Amino acid sequence: MAEDGEEVTVAVFLHAVLARFRPVAVPGAPTGAVPADRAAQRAAELEPVFASLDGAVAEAAAVRARAEARAAAIRADGLREAEAVIRAARERQAAESEQAVRRARRDAGEYCDALLARSRQRAASIREQAEPHVNAFADEVVDRVVRGLTQNSEPPR
């Protein structure tokens, strides 16, 4: 003979199999009726839920409006701050440019002074080297002019 546990398991299994074939409606012709309007039923069921959300929607709109106003104020503050930064930068740029021009002029002046000093030194050096030769060249030029005048005793025409 089978044990009690096996008999119960077989009975549950048979019940589940037979339940699949149970009729879903009363035998016979179907009853005449209007089909149910599922959309209307859902709308009627959800209408109170959505009505209770109206307050939350209004609050969300108010929060959004306050956030947009705050964002506009922040943007305006940022714009004013950016304009102030740009204005200060332009003022500093003008001062820096003026200072750079002064430095460039000072550097150019120093360079020109140094160049002039080197040029004067070079000119003095050339003068010192040329001085002994100048007298000799002057004497030679005078001699040639005198010779040229004496050889051509004819007056120029």
Buried (B, 14 or more C-beta within 10 A) or exposed (E): EEEEEEEEEEEEEEEEEEEEEEEEEEEEEEEEEEEEEEEEEEEEEEEEEEEEEEEEEEEEEEEEEEEEEEEEEEEEEEEEEEEEEEEEEEEEEEEEEEEEEEEEEEEEEEEEEEEEEEEEEEEEEEEEEEEEEEEEEEEEEEEEEEEEEEEEEEEEE
